[in-house]
């Protein structure tokens, strides 16, 4: 008897819970695709100016698809609003469409160069599944998506960002910054919604339309994927629309992203879903750039999303754009970059990458300047060893139009030195369009260096790049000539800096932090060379093979140079160094 009574109580409680859930959804009544018939009429809601929601007329033309593969609702839109907007425009994706006062779906798909008043809707019932299940919903049609809109970018910055976005099928264009009127604009069906990837002094994101909301702050939008990254962490913002611009291919909205209101947590075939009040994890990034020629300083303080695929491209875009703003010119130049990345690996624990280097470019200085930063972020985000969370990125850059490059002409040293002693080496450099200069460095001889001839390689810190390529080409039987390796335009293949033979993540991290720099003179023992090798080395830029007595010994010597011995010593200069030489001295016992 008691058992029956408790069952009734549980059944009543469960019924109340289900009734409350149904009531929450009933705030916005919906209509199923089975109920839709050709000729039925209704209206859609969207914004084409400011934040004012307006309506347009809709007629149902038919329903295509299956339950398994998903349905598409074909509609024809009309009315004064559509004439003004140029038809269904990019940025209207997600616009809710109502039939008989009930929500049928969201504007989502169209076809380029076709009548812009026709499009397909994603049924609302399929979008509601984003909150609990994620059935695929393939479509052969073109999403009514919005290109990325960016603010705070120069024209060169936008062009460079678009190069990185190609692999994601995205493009961007510059728009003005946000509008203060957005502070009080709420998200509701028909209002514009932003999906931000970067916020702060620069903004990168896309604009669509809200399809559905509820009293819990949940939001559905777009009606199609943004990047289709599944579980996501994007910034959800309101947005301001300046205009809908007619276009021969497809009209598009021009607007700016506004205040962050929540987090987009799902990015799937049937749309995006998120919740107001939630916070997306961030990567804070600060970039400081000084143009020494004019004494102009520019800085950028931004927050990035944590998407592993996008972070390297976003970091690259922010850094390049800040450099572009500061130097405000095209043409040749030199730069010095210092950056620190703090992170944490699930297995590795605390990670700290620090790098300082100098570069020269005859064309695109910004691209070369942040090349190693790109390597660092890609290594952290896309390595095969560990899941890494970046906690902070700090970048400091100095630029000048001067060519701060000097060729190493030669090196001289005393003929003898004692074990464990200090060997002064005088270097002669020829700076670009300037008189020769000399610098003296002090090489510490190993305590247990064998008595007799000691051969030293004296080279630019960037030589590992061209030596690595030279060895690769030798092993593959190709020509060894190369013009890379001096920190200039030819050395943008940064992946060669990381030795493929490493097998542990910490090896990559350590090697990155310890990489030689373009402005460093590197002095190291050179085993396997006879004492007669003293003087100018055959390892000239563009002739990595030199005058070695044999291919086998040369290959072994180059392999040793790639990593260097534990006695390798580095001496930083205030200019980029090219060239190399080697010297021989006689070591005496103490």
VOGU-3710 file (C-alpha; in Angstrom, 3 decimals, decimal comma):
1> xxxxxxxxxx> 0,000/0,000/0,000  2,765/2,388/1,005  4,704/1,356/-2,104  1,741/2,292/-4,338  1,411/5,647/-2,552  5,091/6,514/-3,102  4,831/5,542/-6,776  1,935/7,955/-7,200  3,902/10,748/-5,504  6,927/10,104/-7,735
11> xxxxxxxxxx> 4,739/10,037/-10,839  3,123/13,327/-9,883  6,541/14,903/-9,187  7,885/13,707/-12,522  4,815/15,042/-14,260  5,352/18,447/-12,671  8,968/18,517/-13,826  7,966/17,633/-17,387  5,193/20,182/-17,324  7,611/22,896/-16,181
21> xxxxxxxxxx> 10,064/21,941/-18,956  7,262/22,037/-21,521  6,142/25,407/-20,181  9,651/26,822/-20,670  9,624/25,746/-24,301  6,047/26,868/-24,728  7,110/30,484/-24,223  7,902/30,346/-27,944  5,358/28,032/-29,607  6,790/26,076/-32,526
31> xxxxxxxxxx> 5,387/24,454/-35,653  6,656/21,114/-36,932  7,712/20,579/-40,550  4,891/18,045/-40,956  2,392/20,868/-40,459  3,891/23,152/-43,101  2,148/23,308/-46,472  2,966/25,238/-49,664  1,206/28,589/-49,722  1,226/29,125/-45,959
41> xxxxxxxxxx> 2,278/32,662/-45,096  3,986/34,287/-42,162  6,769/36,682/-41,289  10,420/36,827/-40,343  12,306/39,099/-37,930  15,726/40,687/-38,386  17,759/43,884/-38,077  19,141/45,811/-41,041  19,877/49,102/-39,278  21,013/49,810/-35,740
51> xxxxxxxxxx> 19,381/47,446/-33,271  15,729/47,848/-34,341  14,002/44,559/-35,106  11,805/44,674/-38,204  9,693/42,123/-40,042  9,486/40,811/-43,596  6,874/38,703/-45,351  7,361/34,961/-45,873  5,614/32,309/-47,971  6,235/28,574/-47,589
61> xxxxxxxxxx> 7,109/26,939/-50,927  7,813/23,422/-49,680  9,779/21,092/-47,410  12,666/18,918/-48,593  14,732/16,238/-46,874  14,078/13,338/-44,519  13,964/12,724/-40,796  17,289/10,908/-40,992  19,141/13,435/-43,099  17,340/16,511/-41,821
71> xxxxxxxxxx> 14,776/18,813/-43,376  15,050/22,107/-45,245  12,135/24,517/-45,553  12,091/26,499/-48,796  10,607/29,983/-48,484  10,171/33,133/-50,519  10,662/36,394/-48,644  9,247/39,741/-49,717  8,201/43,173/-48,562  9,743/46,656/-48,187
81> xxxxxxxxxx> 12,442/45,413/-45,800  13,740/42,912/-48,374  13,832/45,586/-51,083  15,927/47,800/-48,831  18,292/45,006/-47,753  18,852/43,647/-51,257  17,149/40,373/-50,404  18,093/37,767/-47,822  21,541/39,005/-46,801  24,537/37,422/-45,146
91> xxxxxxxxxx> 24,097/38,274/-41,501  20,393/37,410/-41,608  21,307/33,800/-40,838  19,315/32,799/-37,795  16,446/35,205/-38,512  13,354/33,522/-37,031  10,423/32,782/-39,323  6,931/32,423/-37,877  3,923/30,675/-39,473  0,529/31,124/-37,836
101> xxxxxxxxxx> 2,309/32,818/-34,949  4,511/29,775/-34,296  8,279/29,548/-34,837  9,062/27,391/-37,882  12,816/27,818/-38,212  15,751/30,048/-39,008  17,006/31,595/-42,230  20,090/29,546/-43,052  20,870/28,536/-46,636  20,727/29,984/-50,130
111> xxxxxxxxxx> 22,527/29,747/-53,454  24,952/32,305/-54,834  23,848/34,391/-57,837  20,236/33,211/-57,482  17,180/35,283/-56,615  18,068/36,659/-53,141  14,446/36,468/-51,998  14,563/32,670/-51,880  16,280/30,702/-49,133  16,040/27,606/-46,949
121> xxxxxxxxxx> 15,208/27,494/-43,260  16,646/25,176/-40,655  13,639/23,778/-38,713  13,531/25,016/-35,131  13,050/21,505/-33,738  16,418/20,500/-35,188  18,062/23,554/-33,659  16,586/22,799/-30,232  18,508/19,519/-30,269  21,716/21,525/-29,850
131> xxxxxxxxxx> 20,948/21,628/-26,138  20,889/17,859/-25,756  21,938/16,046/-28,943  23,899/16,896/-32,063  22,591/14,906/-35,004  24,394/15,823/-38,229  22,352/17,761/-40,748  24,227/17,910/-44,049  23,239/20,400/-46,742  24,335/21,039/-50,312
141> xxxxxxxxxx> 23,292/24,645/-50,082  25,355/27,723/-49,284  25,130/29,001/-45,674  23,842/32,544/-45,372  26,875/33,240/-43,196  28,508/36,563/-42,452  32,182/37,139/-43,219  34,275/38,047/-40,196  34,138/41,708/-39,294  37,218/43,250/-37,729
151> xxxxxxxxxx> 37,822/46,596/-36,087  41,092/48,185/-35,036  42,897/46,789/-38,103  44,893/48,487/-40,831  44,360/47,495/-44,463  47,639/45,537/-44,372  46,532/43,912/-41,113  43,258/42,766/-42,682  45,059/41,397/-45,751  47,498/39,438/-43,585
161> xxxxxxxxxx> 44,711/38,118/-41,350  42,823/36,901/-44,404  45,863/34,870/-45,488  45,667/32,969/-42,215  41,893/32,573/-42,377  41,892/30,910/-45,810  42,343/27,438/-44,338  39,168/27,942/-42,277  37,153/29,056/-45,294  36,793/32,512/-43,783
171> xxxxxxxxxx> 37,468/36,039/-44,911  37,211/39,379/-43,128  36,742/43,053/-43,771  37,238/46,132/-41,623  34,334/47,949/-39,957  34,168/50,802/-37,415  34,316/50,054/-33,701  31,315/49,303/-31,479  28,504/51,713/-30,693  27,791/52,909/-27,162
181> xxxxxxxxxx> 24,066/52,475/-27,871  24,629/48,708/-27,633  25,129/48,807/-23,875  21,428/48,189/-23,227  20,573/46,059/-26,287  19,351/42,614/-25,262  19,321/39,395/-27,252  15,871/38,336/-28,451  14,495/36,587/-31,540  15,291/38,729/-34,571
191> xxxxxxxxxx> 18,047/40,771/-32,919  21,614/40,711/-34,173  24,100/38,530/-32,323  27,883/38,486/-32,536  30,304/35,589/-32,249  33,628/37,117/-31,204  37,020/35,441/-31,462  39,056/38,432/-30,266  37,901/41,327/-28,109  39,563/44,415/-26,671
201> xxxxxxxxxx> 41,599/46,946/-28,661  40,945/44,764/-31,698  37,780/42,840/-32,471  37,379/39,824/-34,750  34,024/38,109/-35,113  30,914/37,338/-37,145  27,373/38,641/-36,980  24,174/36,660/-37,381  20,637/36,726/-36,029  19,038/35,292/-32,905
211> xxxxxxxxxx> 16,462/32,592/-33,652  15,191/31,596/-30,220  15,677/32,451/-26,543  14,167/31,285/-23,275  13,835/32,528/-19,704  16,985/30,632/-18,698  19,120/32,801/-20,981  19,667/30,087/-23,579  20,122/31,322/-27,144  19,919/29,671/-30,578
221> xxxxxxxxxx> 21,197/31,488/-33,672  22,574/31,270/-37,222  20,669/28,148/-38,345  23,922/26,785/-39,780  27,456/26,250/-38,427  29,925/29,048/-37,848  33,095/26,924/-37,944  31,451/23,633/-36,949  33,914/23,076/-34,122  31,318/21,276/-32,007
231> xxxxxxxxxx> 31,850/22,003/-28,316  33,034/25,603/-28,406  34,006/28,600/-26,314  33,277/31,784/-28,263  32,312/35,185/-26,889  28,598/35,887/-27,436  27,882/39,588/-27,990  25,149/41,902/-29,127  25,736/43,777/-32,380  24,997/46,993/-34,241
241> xxxxxxxxxx> 24,084/47,006/-37,950  25,074/49,940/-40,154  23,409/48,730/-43,326  22,540/45,776/-45,520  24,536/46,139/-48,723  23,114/44,705/-51,986  25,598/42,563/-53,906  25,455/40,669/-57,202  26,447/37,425/-55,437  24,728/37,886/-52,096
251> xxxxxxxxxx> 23,731/40,942/-50,073  25,489/41,280/-46,733  25,087/43,178/-43,505  27,778/45,565/-42,308  27,937/45,968/-38,553  30,087/45,853/-35,462  30,163/43,565/-32,471  29,252/45,051/-29,120  29,115/44,016/-25,494  29,918/40,462/-24,408
261> xxxxxxxxxx> 26,749/38,948/-22,957  27,591/35,250/-22,668  29,262/32,198/-24,165  28,626/30,224/-27,359  29,074/26,591/-26,341  27,873/24,685/-29,432  28,848/25,217/-33,084  27,237/22,527/-35,213  25,483/21,890/-38,510  22,084/23,108/-37,360
271> xxxxxxxxxx> 23,359/26,316/-35,784  25,077/27,760/-32,742  23,871/27,651/-29,152  24,915/29,468/-26,037  23,836/30,997/-22,793  23,798/34,537/-21,513  25,721/35,182/-18,305  28,284/32,430/-18,913  31,948/33,325/-19,405  34,205/31,828/-22,052
281> xxxxxxxxxx> 37,814/31,092/-21,059  40,288/33,647/-22,410  43,917/34,090/-23,407  45,057/37,614/-22,465  47,560/39,058/-24,943  49,520/42,310/-24,843  51,584/43,595/-27,774  53,823/46,667/-27,585  55,527/48,041/-30,724  57,880/51,020/-31,032
291> xxxxxxxxxx> 59,013/52,494/-34,337  62,481/53,826/-33,499  62,662/56,075/-36,571  59,753/58,269/-35,471  59,565/57,476/-31,763  55,987/56,275/-32,242  54,574/53,689/-29,851  51,491/51,523/-30,353  50,086/48,797/-28,112  47,239/46,295/-28,252
301> xxxxxxxxxx> 45,545/44,732/-25,262  43,199/41,924/-26,313  41,599/38,706/-25,154  41,494/35,652/-27,408  39,269/32,600/-27,403  41,016/29,327/-26,545  40,204/27,349/-29,714  43,303/25,268/-30,482  42,945/25,596/-34,249  42,370/29,350/-34,276
311> xxxxxxxxxx> 44,786/30,619/-31,608  47,954/30,638/-33,798  46,163/32,578/-36,570  44,650/35,060/-34,109  47,978/35,663/-32,333  49,661/36,190/-35,687  46,959/38,608/-36,831  47,052/40,720/-33,662  50,850/40,953/-33,623  51,186/41,738/-37,318
321> xxxxxxxxxx> 48,497/44,411/-37,132  50,130/46,140/-34,155  53,443/46,240/-36,014  51,619/47,612/-39,065  50,033/50,392/-36,989  53,333/51,443/-35,408  55,632/51,488/-38,436  52,935/52,892/-40,778  54,974/52,342/-43,930  55,945/49,699/-46,446
331> xxxxxxxxxx> 59,398/48,641/-47,544  62,571/47,270/-46,020  63,393/47,313/-42,338  64,813/45,597/-39,286  63,074/44,507/-36,111  63,779/43,104/-32,687  61,116/40,985/-30,968  60,907/39,714/-27,416  58,012/37,536/-26,331  56,990/35,417/-23,381
341> xxxxxxxxxx> 54,252/32,793/-23,335  53,158/31,257/-20,056  51,082/28,101/-20,255  50,224/24,897/-18,471  50,244/21,359/-19,858  48,031/18,640/-18,430  51,093/16,382/-18,282  53,988/18,831/-18,560  52,755/21,260/-15,910  53,945/24,898/-15,986
351> xxxxxxxxxx> 55,427/25,981/-19,334  57,294/29,182/-20,102  58,549/30,050/-23,576  60,827/33,084/-23,894  62,408/34,283/-27,100  64,365/37,302/-28,334  65,564/37,684/-31,908  66,247/40,188/-34,669  65,029/40,106/-38,279  65,509/41,991/-41,500
361> xxxxxxxxxx> 63,092/42,018/-44,426  63,226/43,755/-47,782  59,442/43,595/-48,073  57,120/42,344/-45,304  58,831/43,037/-41,976  55,779/42,217/-39,867  55,416/38,732/-41,304  59,023/37,831/-40,576  59,046/39,507/-37,169  56,393/37,271/-35,640
371> xxxxxxxxxx> 57,394/34,091/-37,480  58,878/32,467/-34,363  55,865/33,534/-32,305  53,744/31,625/-34,824  55,938/28,559/-34,346  55,611/28,828/-30,564  51,814/29,116/-30,465  51,350/26,364/-33,039  53,698/24,100/-31,074  51,732/24,665/-27,871
381> xxxxxxxxxx> 48,257/24,384/-29,378  48,774/21,594/-31,897  51,489/19,380/-30,443  50,885/15,631/-30,338  52,082/15,155/-26,755  49,997/17,207/-24,358  46,910/19,407/-24,071  48,205/22,876/-23,287  46,331/25,870/-21,899  47,949/29,211/-22,718
391> xxxxxxxxxx> 47,611/31,595/-19,787  49,280/34,750/-21,054  51,125/36,162/-24,093  53,347/39,252/-23,938  55,094/40,638/-27,040  57,483/43,576/-27,369  58,733/44,738/-30,790  61,035/47,494/-32,051  61,222/48,386/-35,741  63,387/50,617/-37,912
401> xxxxxxxxxx> 63,800/51,260/-41,609  67,558/50,729/-41,251  69,213/47,562/-42,468  70,769/46,393/-39,196  72,718/43,559/-40,815  76,480/43,003/-40,811  78,531/40,330/-42,549  81,183/38,505/-40,573  84,385/38,960/-42,603  86,803/37,085/-40,402
411> xxxxxxxxxx> 88,032/36,175/-36,943  91,445/36,130/-35,302  92,736/34,830/-31,983  96,035/34,105/-30,208  97,752/31,003/-31,518  97,821/29,276/-28,139  95,595/29,018/-25,090  95,633/26,938/-21,907  93,092/24,343/-20,824  90,225/26,109/-19,052
421> xxxxxxxxxx> 91,558/29,479/-20,128  89,850/32,370/-21,884  90,448/32,791/-25,602  89,849/36,354/-26,875  88,480/36,285/-30,435  88,444/39,467/-32,478  85,683/39,550/-35,095  85,524/41,834/-38,112  82,111/42,827/-39,482  80,996/44,823/-42,488
431> xxxxxxxxxx> 77,679/46,545/-41,690  75,350/47,482/-44,495  76,629/50,673/-46,171  79,011/51,400/-43,314  82,687/51,004/-42,445  84,077/47,795/-41,022  83,837/47,339/-37,262  85,429/44,907/-34,810  84,118/43,209/-31,708  86,007/41,050/-29,230
441> xxxxxxxxxx> 84,409/38,081/-27,521  85,886/35,748/-24,927  85,499/32,012/-25,437  85,985/29,837/-22,377  88,097/26,770/-23,272  86,817/23,520/-21,707  88,823/22,435/-18,652  89,462/19,006/-20,145  90,043/20,078/-23,732  92,711/17,728/-25,155
451> xxxxxxxxxx> 96,147/19,237/-25,608  96,890/20,039/-29,242  94,955/21,646/-32,120  91,450/22,915/-31,275  89,145/23,849/-34,171  86,325/26,304/-33,541  83,377/27,232/-35,742  82,406/30,897/-35,467  79,058/31,569/-37,101  75,807/33,451/-37,179
461> xxxxxxxxxx> 73,182/32,151/-34,801  70,817/31,512/-37,694  73,158/29,100/-39,457  71,310/26,067/-38,075  68,459/26,803/-40,466  70,463/26,719/-43,658  72,726/23,904/-42,414  69,651/21,800/-41,704  68,338/22,478/-45,187  71,744/21,791/-46,672
471> xxxxxxxxxx> 71,938/18,409/-44,947  68,386/17,568/-46,038  69,163/18,438/-49,641  72,465/16,533/-49,543  70,751/13,411/-48,248  68,095/13,675/-50,944  70,690/14,231/-53,676  69,561/17,782/-54,487  71,549/20,955/-55,006  72,924/22,341/-51,725
481> xxxxxxxxxx> 72,829/25,981/-52,745  70,518/28,138/-50,597  70,125/31,771/-49,769  68,492/31,237/-46,384  69,852/31,532/-42,900  70,647/35,136/-42,051  67,459/36,319/-40,385  66,318/37,926/-43,634  63,495/37,176/-46,056  64,802/33,750/-47,008
491> xxxxxxxxxx> 64,581/32,232/-43,522  60,830/31,987/-43,030  60,781/28,171/-42,876  60,682/28,192/-39,081  59,706/24,539/-38,716  63,325/23,629/-39,434  64,260/25,155/-36,085  62,746/22,203/-34,262  64,618/18,973/-34,735  62,344/16,150/-35,876
501> xxxxxxxxxx> 64,383/13,619/-33,917  63,039/14,859/-30,585  60,609/12,471/-28,961  59,465/14,297/-25,799  57,444/17,484/-25,602  59,857/18,986/-23,095  62,640/18,497/-25,661  60,784/20,729/-28,112  60,161/23,321/-25,407  63,774/23,330/-24,252
511> xxxxxxxxxx> 65,114/23,494/-27,786  62,834/26,404/-28,635  63,979/28,407/-25,620  67,620/27,677/-26,402  67,580/28,288/-30,161  70,344/30,511/-31,462  69,306/34,012/-32,505  70,075/35,908/-35,699  72,005/38,566/-33,767  74,191/36,085/-31,888
521> xxxxxxxxxx> 77,727/34,982/-32,652  77,967/31,279/-31,890  81,342/29,716/-31,069  81,608/25,961/-30,720  84,076/23,113/-30,927  84,255/21,605/-34,367  85,336/17,991/-34,056  86,601/16,083/-37,077  88,370/19,009/-38,752  92,107/19,097/-39,279
531> xxxxxxxxxx> 94,129/22,035/-37,977  94,744/23,124/-41,561  91,089/24,172/-41,687  91,968/27,421/-39,939  90,918/30,636/-41,639  87,876/31,284/-43,802  85,517/28,338/-43,788  83,971/26,718/-46,813  80,634/27,061/-44,977  79,722/30,222/-46,797
541> xxxxxxxxxx> 76,148/31,251/-47,206  75,084/29,655/-50,468  77,837/27,014/-50,347  77,125/24,772/-47,398  79,215/21,942/-48,846  82,451/23,957/-48,566  85,703/22,227/-49,392  85,404/19,134/-47,239  87,672/16,180/-47,949  84,747/13,788/-48,104
551> xxxxxxxxxx> 80,971/13,654/-48,186  80,711/11,282/-45,227  82,844/13,395/-42,899  80,993/16,519/-44,054  77,615/14,976/-43,291  78,767/13,990/-39,800  80,189/17,458/-39,184  76,976/19,168/-40,262  74,907/16,843/-38,077  77,037/17,837/-35,100
561> xxxxxxxxxx> 76,663/21,514/-35,885  72,871/21,292/-35,913  72,709/20,670/-32,189  76,083/21,947/-31,085  78,261/20,610/-28,320  77,751/21,229/-24,626  80,623/23,706/-24,857  78,807/25,968/-27,321  78,836/29,613/-26,271  76,740/32,500/-27,607
571> xxxxxxxxxx> 77,516/36,208/-27,756  74,672/38,631/-28,594  75,301/41,649/-30,836  73,137/44,673/-31,607  72,767/43,698/-35,271  71,846/40,697/-37,400  74,853/38,609/-38,391  75,538/36,778/-41,626  78,509/34,639/-42,549  80,733/32,228/-40,683
581> xxxxxxxxxx> 84,357/31,243/-40,319  86,475/28,854/-38,313  89,747/29,224/-36,464  92,313/26,859/-35,032  94,442/27,355/-31,940  96,857/25,176/-30,017  95,767/24,111/-26,528  98,450/23,701/-23,871  98,174/22,068/-20,490  97,875/24,263/-17,436
//
